[in-house]
Structure formats: C-alpha cells, structure tokens
C-alpha cells in the first residue's frame, strides 16, 4: 500500500510505526511542515509554513490557525497528486494541528486515519480542574470550544481513529467512540529497563548518583501547573527537612507547553521559587532544564522515588518510561494516571492538591526503599505486559493501519 503520514513535527508519535510499515513492504511517505528539522525514518515532503491569521479576537485563534495549516497541507497534497500522480491508500495524521482537515478533498478515496490525542471540553477535564488558575466567564469557554472545533471536524471525516489510552479516548464525544481503537505508542522496554550499574551526574557539579542513592526525580517537558509543578514544589520543603541527605533532580524547561504563563513572574519555576525557595536547601534541588535522552534514562534508573502529576489531560510518555525503568512512582490520583498505576500495587497515588499528602508519600518512599521493591517490580511488569513496544503495541499499530488499507475503498 501507499501510506502517507501527516504530522507537523514528524515523526512525532510515529517513529517506530512508519519504518515498521516500510519493513512490511509498504511505500511510506510523510508530509510535514517546512519548519520541521527533525530526522525522519522515511522520505518526507514539506508544506509551506502557515500564514499568520488576522482576527478581531484571539479567542478563536486556535481554529483559525488550524484551518490555515490544513490549507497549506492540502495545497501540498494537491501538488503531490497533480505533479507526481501520488494517490495514497491510507492517510494517517495527527488531528491536533488541523493538517488533515482538507485532505479528503484531495484524495476522497483514501482511508483517513487520525491520531485522536484528546478532545477539549469546557467542563470536566483540564480547563476547570485547578481552582487556583481557573478562568471564569464566557471568554475562556469560547476559547476551549474553538480549540476543539477542528478536532470534531477531523473525527467526522476520519474513517478510523487511534487514541493512546482509554482515558484519552473517553474524552471524545460518544458518537465518535466506535471509530477509536485504543493502543499506546509503545515503550521500548529492552532499552528502558532497570540497570544496577547506572550512573547519573548532575551537570557542572561533582555530584553523582547510583541506584540506591537518595534521589527524588521529577520530569516534564515544561515546568507548569498542568503537570503539577506547583504541587510538587510546595511539597518539597517538608521532604527535604525530613530527609537531610536527599537530592532532587528536576527535568523540564521554563516556559509553557500547555497552560498559560504566570501573571506575576517570568516563569512558573521563578514563581514557585519565590513562594517556597526560602524554605528549600537549593544546594540539593537541581534544575536540569532539557537533557539528552541517555541522561534522562540514567536518571530514572538511579531514582529512588519518582513524582508524576498531571491534570486530567494527555498522559506523558515519561510516566510509562519511569515505570519501565523500575522507578517507584508517586503519582497524582487523576483519571489518566489511575489507568496505569494501581495504588499500593505498582505505585502510590496521592490527591493532586494534597500537599501534606505529597510530602508524606515522597518522604516515606525515600526513607524506606526496601518496602517498595515489590511495587517497583510490578511497575515494570505493568509496562512490559501492556505497553511494550515490540511485543504488544507495534504489532497492533501495524494491524490498525493495514486493516484500514485493506478495507474496500
């Protein structure tokens, strides 16, 4: 078959699936933005950078920007069709940026698959979860609807969709759920695994750690409330007071990936340091920014306790990877995390907003590592048995694409 992947930051969620389909004899091509410089496992073609959209209000900008990106992707698709006689059997695109919106108008006979990552809602998910930062009134509700409009349109057009977790699939409207197959992108548990010889150094210091050392870890793309950075930081003073030899390694960039910037500080990191920094021994709290993947993996392999928090939102790969590496994870008791962590069996769950509870849980794991060895082993077993890339997820992903292509068009 001819299979076209569409993703503005390709390979995105498809770094393993695209080459696996090539290995099965399919002709695979990817359509991506001209601004994308990431290495690709397959041949790519690029669409032009979307033009800036002028609006009377930013409330509907998300939909307007996605429609503009979809337009550029469609024009590139038309060029592929008319100048190169390219006609894909299957198109598999991420619906989050609007790139798939008009592709059926170019190739009406192609089967359109979309990666259904999350459907935004004005109530019951991320936007109204955290009362401290909740925005009231009509305007934020309009903005949320505008963020979901292109996702609804993409699901209407799709022949089938893929969601990585049951929680994420359940955010979509009931009338779409029969289209959705649930399958995670997969974790390479052969690479991400416990290593008794792991070694992790704090850059620009003489500090180093090995398995068994008292290291508390926290990882996110950006340090922001969506991923519980504020709750974690508020819990730290009591943890470091109770555990005077513990160190904390925090991976994540300043800035925002999902939520808004703070109104009264340069970044959420600075805001939280302004709030709790005078109660922290900052010689033991290490902000690492973005790190290389091998460094990140080594950090997980030596971690005595790993904290993961999230709003009811997209589940991070880092949770699955920390469990595959054998971490004892203390996670937020929110729906996406509960899908993977069963409290007391393969990890520990704490209410997202319970600061005293977080301090107590983190302190206990740091103080009593032997008591949690069985849960560490169970955490890895969970990932191997359910989310392993090669043994579980990749075969299912390949079958998802091939089944669509073999359906009568």
RABELCOR-V87496 format. One record per backbone hydrogen bond with DSSP energy under -0.5 kcal/mol. NH is the residue of the N-H (numbers start at 1). CO is the residue of the C=O. If there is no record, write none. Layout:
BEGIN
nh->NH co->CO
nh->NH co->CO
END
This chain:
BEGIN
nh->3 co->1
nh->3 co->27
nh->4 co->90
nh->5 co->3
nh->5 co->29
nh->6 co->92
nh->7 co->31
nh->10 co->7
nh->12 co->9
nh->14 co->11
nh->15 co->12
nh->18 co->14
nh->20 co->16
nh->21 co->17
nh->22 co->18
nh->23 co->19
nh->24 co->20
nh->25 co->22
nh->26 co->21
nh->27 co->1
nh->28 co->26
nh->29 co->3
nh->30 co->43
nh->31 co->5
nh->32 co->30
nh->32 co->45
nh->34 co->47
nh->36 co->33
nh->37 co->35
nh->43 co->28
nh->45 co->30
nh->47 co->32
nh->55 co->53
nh->60 co->57
nh->61 co->58
nh->64 co->60
nh->65 co->61
nh->66 co->62
nh->67 co->63
nh->68 co->64
nh->69 co->65
nh->70 co->66
nh->71 co->67
nh->72 co->68
nh->73 co->69
nh->74 co->70
nh->75 co->71
nh->76 co->72
nh->77 co->73
nh->78 co->74
nh->79 co->75
nh->80 co->76
nh->81 co->77
nh->82 co->78
nh->83 co->79
nh->84 co->79
nh->84 co->80
nh->85 co->81
nh->86 co->80
nh->87 co->85
nh->89 co->2
nh->90 co->2
nh->91 co->111
nh->92 co->4
nh->93 co->91
nh->93 co->113
nh->94 co->6
nh->95 co->115
nh->97 co->94
nh->98 co->95
nh->101 co->98
nh->103 co->100
nh->104 co->100
nh->105 co->102
nh->106 co->102
nh->106 co->103
nh->107 co->103
nh->110 co->107
nh->111 co->89
nh->112 co->110
nh->113 co->91
nh->113 co->111
nh->114 co->160
nh->115 co->93
nh->116 co->114
nh->116 co->162
nh->117 co->115
nh->120 co->118
nh->129 co->126
nh->130 co->126
nh->131 co->129
nh->133 co->130
nh->134 co->130
nh->136 co->134
nh->141 co->137
nh->142 co->138
nh->143 co->139
nh->144 co->140
nh->145 co->141
nh->146 co->142
nh->147 co->143
nh->148 co->144
nh->148 co->145
nh->149 co->145
nh->150 co->146
nh->152 co->148
nh->153 co->149
nh->154 co->150
nh->155 co->151
nh->156 co->152
nh->157 co->153
nh->158 co->154
nh->159 co->112
nh->160 co->112
nh->161 co->179
nh->162 co->114
nh->163 co->181
nh->169 co->165
nh->170 co->166
nh->171 co->167
nh->171 co->168
nh->172 co->169
nh->176 co->173
nh->177 co->173
nh->177 co->174
nh->179 co->176
nh->180 co->177
nh->181 co->161
nh->183 co->163
nh->183 co->181
nh->187 co->387
nh->189 co->187
nh->191 co->188
nh->192 co->188
nh->193 co->191
nh->198 co->195
nh->200 co->209
nh->202 co->207
nh->203 co->201
nh->205 co->202
nh->209 co->200
nh->211 co->198
nh->213 co->210
nh->215 co->213
nh->216 co->247
nh->217 co->305
nh->218 co->249
nh->219 co->307
nh->220 co->251
nh->223 co->253
nh->224 co->222
nh->227 co->224
nh->228 co->225
nh->229 co->224
nh->232 co->228
nh->233 co->229
nh->234 co->230
nh->235 co->231
nh->236 co->232
nh->237 co->233
nh->239 co->235
nh->240 co->236
nh->241 co->237
nh->242 co->238
nh->243 co->239
nh->244 co->242
nh->246 co->243
nh->247 co->214
nh->248 co->284
nh->249 co->216
nh->250 co->248
nh->250 co->286
nh->251 co->218
nh->251 co->249
nh->252 co->289
nh->253 co->221
nh->271 co->267
nh->272 co->268
nh->273 co->269
nh->274 co->270
nh->275 co->271
nh->276 co->272
nh->277 co->273
nh->279 co->276
nh->280 co->277
nh->282 co->280
nh->284 co->281
nh->285 co->282
nh->286 co->248
nh->286 co->284
nh->287 co->285
nh->288 co->250
nh->288 co->286
nh->289 co->250
nh->296 co->292
nh->297 co->293
nh->298 co->294
nh->299 co->295
nh->300 co->296
nh->301 co->297
nh->302 co->298
nh->302 co->299
nh->303 co->299
nh->304 co->215
nh->305 co->215
nh->306 co->328
nh->307 co->217
nh->308 co->330
nh->309 co->227
nh->311 co->226
nh->313 co->311
nh->319 co->316
nh->320 co->316
nh->321 co->317
nh->322 co->318
nh->323 co->319
nh->324 co->320
nh->325 co->321
nh->326 co->323
nh->327 co->322
nh->329 co->327
nh->330 co->306
nh->331 co->329
nh->331 co->348
nh->332 co->308
nh->333 co->350
nh->334 co->332
nh->337 co->334
nh->338 co->334
nh->339 co->335
nh->340 co->337
nh->341 co->337
nh->342 co->340
nh->343 co->341
nh->344 co->347
nh->345 co->342
nh->346 co->342
nh->347 co->342
nh->348 co->329
nh->350 co->331
nh->354 co->351
nh->355 co->353
nh->358 co->354
nh->359 co->355
nh->360 co->356
nh->361 co->357
nh->362 co->358
nh->363 co->359
nh->364 co->360
nh->365 co->361
nh->366 co->362
nh->367 co->363
nh->368 co->364
nh->371 co->368
nh->372 co->369
nh->373 co->370
nh->376 co->372
nh->377 co->373
nh->378 co->374
nh->379 co->375
nh->380 co->376
nh->381 co->377
nh->382 co->378
nh->383 co->379
nh->384 co->380
nh->385 co->381
nh->386 co->382
nh->387 co->383
nh->388 co->383
nh->389 co->187
nh->392 co->388
nh->393 co->388
nh->394 co->389
nh->396 co->392
nh->397 co->393
nh->398 co->394
nh->399 co->395
nh->400 co->396
nh->401 co->397
nh->402 co->398
nh->403 co->399
nh->404 co->400
nh->405 co->401
nh->406 co->402
nh->407 co->403
nh->407 co->404
END
